[in-house]
């Protein structure tokens, strides 16, 4: 196995470990992050959204539409999670659905359309003689 493949798997694993850490032990993960002032999380949110946008932009510019569809589908968890965070943290359900729920629908629709347009062609049966 190539070293870069191993390193890429470590990047994926780190994303899952850190993400799940925040979901299941938010206070512990936040303490381990090193930000004391809660306003520092605005920077974290901004960087996360920029990284998602850049990932999508790179795939779009490289004309990797199928990969883009899968990435957009995977990243639909962002507005879904944001919607749930607003609802479960004292925010208005209506606002959460209007802002984050509508974003989730748009992202999921985009992913579905990208994946549909780039679906591999089904093999055609060979006529028997």
Backbone torsions as a table, in degrees:
resi	resn	phi	psi	omega
1	UNK	NA	140.4	-179.1
2	UNK	-71.6	147.3	177.7
3	UNK	-59.2	-40.6	-178.7
4	UNK	-66.2	-32.3	176.7
5	UNK	-67.0	-42.9	177.6
6	UNK	-61.9	-44.1	179.7
7	UNK	-64.0	-39.5	178.4
8	UNK	-63.6	-41.1	176.9
9	UNK	-63.1	-35.9	177.4
10	UNK	-65.8	-38.1	176.1
11	UNK	-62.2	-45.4	178.3
12	UNK	-61.1	-47.9	-179.5
13	UNK	-59.9	-43.1	179.2
14	UNK	-60.6	-41.8	177.7
15	UNK	-59.7	-42.9	178.4
16	UNK	-67.6	-44.5	-178.6
17	UNK	-62.5	-48.7	-179.0
18	UNK	-66.7	-43.5	-180.0
19	UNK	-61.9	-47.0	179.3
20	UNK	-67.2	-33.3	176.4
21	UNK	-59.2	-43.6	178.6
22	UNK	-68.4	-36.7	-179.4
23	UNK	-69.9	-37.9	-174.1
24	UNK	-101.0	-17.7	179.7
25	UNK	-149.1	63.0	-174.4
26	UNK	-55.7	-45.5	-178.1
27	UNK	-65.7	-41.6	178.6
28	UNK	-66.0	-41.8	179.3
29	UNK	-66.5	-40.3	179.7
30	UNK	-63.2	-41.5	178.5
31	UNK	-62.3	-39.9	179.2
32	UNK	-71.2	-19.4	-179.5
33	UNK	-72.1	-34.6	176.1
34	UNK	100.6	3.1	178.2
35	UNK	-92.5	122.1	179.6
36	UNK	-90.8	-42.6	-179.5
37	UNK	-83.3	120.4	-178.5
38	UNK	-56.4	-24.0	179.2
39	UNK	-65.4	-16.8	176.1
40	UNK	-63.4	-22.2	179.1
41	UNK	-71.0	-18.4	174.0
42	UNK	-63.3	-38.4	177.9
43	UNK	-65.6	-43.5	178.8
44	UNK	-58.9	-46.5	179.8
45	UNK	-62.8	-43.5	179.6
46	UNK	-63.2	-43.0	179.4
47	UNK	-65.0	-41.7	178.8
48	UNK	-58.9	-47.6	-178.1
49	UNK	-68.0	-37.4	175.8
50	UNK	-63.8	-41.5	179.6
51	UNK	-62.6	-42.1	177.4
52	UNK	-62.8	-46.2	-179.8
53	UNK	-62.1	-40.5	178.5
54	UNK	-67.1	-39.1	177.9
55	UNK	-60.7	-47.4	178.8
56	UNK	-63.9	-40.9	179.8
57	UNK	-62.1	-44.1	-179.7
58	UNK	-60.2	-47.0	-179.7
59	UNK	-65.8	-37.0	178.2
60	UNK	-64.9	-46.5	-179.8
61	UNK	-66.9	-32.3	177.9
62	UNK	-82.6	1.6	179.6
63	UNK	58.7	37.4	176.7
64	UNK	-98.1	67.1	-170.4
65	UNK	-65.9	-35.9	179.1
66	UNK	-67.6	-46.8	177.2
67	UNK	-61.2	-39.4	177.5
68	UNK	-59.7	-43.0	177.7
69	UNK	-58.6	-43.6	179.8
70	UNK	-68.3	-39.4	179.0
71	UNK	-66.7	-43.7	178.5
72	UNK	-62.2	-41.1	177.3
73	UNK	-61.6	-47.2	179.8
74	UNK	-62.4	-39.3	-177.3
75	UNK	-79.8	-2.0	173.9
76	UNK	-64.2	-16.6	176.9
77	UNK	-64.3	-22.3	-179.4
78	UNK	-64.8	-58.8	179.7
79	UNK	-68.2	-28.6	176.2
80	UNK	-64.9	-47.2	178.0
81	UNK	-63.6	-39.6	178.1
82	UNK	-62.6	-41.1	178.6
83	UNK	-61.3	-48.4	179.2
84	UNK	-64.1	-36.5	178.9
85	UNK	-64.0	-42.5	179.1
86	UNK	-64.0	-46.1	-178.3
87	UNK	-63.2	-42.5	-175.4
88	UNK	-87.1	-0.3	-179.6
89	UNK	-116.8	25.1	174.3
90	UNK	90.6	3.6	178.3
91	UNK	-80.7	168.6	-179.9
92	UNK	-73.8	132.2	177.7
93	UNK	-62.4	-42.6	179.8
94	UNK	-60.0	-45.0	179.1
95	UNK	-65.0	-44.8	-179.5
96	UNK	-58.3	-43.9	-179.5
97	UNK	-71.4	-40.2	-178.7
98	UNK	-65.3	-41.5	-176.0
99	UNK	-89.1	-62.2	-172.8
100	UNK	-82.3	-36.4	177.7
101	UNK	-64.7	-42.6	178.9
102	UNK	-67.2	-35.2	176.4
103	UNK	-64.4	-41.5	178.9
104	UNK	-61.6	-42.9	178.8
105	UNK	-62.1	-44.4	179.8
106	UNK	-63.3	-42.6	179.7
107	UNK	-65.6	-44.3	179.3
108	UNK	-64.6	-40.4	177.5
109	UNK	-62.6	-44.6	178.5
110	UNK	-60.3	-46.1	179.1
111	UNK	-60.1	-46.4	-179.9
112	UNK	-60.1	-43.7	179.7
113	UNK	-66.9	-40.8	177.6
114	UNK	-62.3	-44.7	-178.5
115	UNK	-69.3	-34.3	178.5
116	UNK	-67.7	-41.3	-177.5
117	UNK	-70.6	-23.6	-176.3
118	UNK	-110.4	13.4	-179.9
119	UNK	-60.2	136.8	178.3
120	UNK	-60.0	142.0	178.7
121	UNK	-65.6	139.6	176.6
122	UNK	-78.4	137.5	179.3
123	UNK	-63.1	136.3	178.3
124	UNK	-85.0	139.7	179.0
125	UNK	-63.7	142.4	177.3
126	UNK	-82.6	126.6	-180.0
127	UNK	-63.7	137.9	177.6
128	UNK	-80.5	152.5	-179.5
129	UNK	-103.3	NA	NA
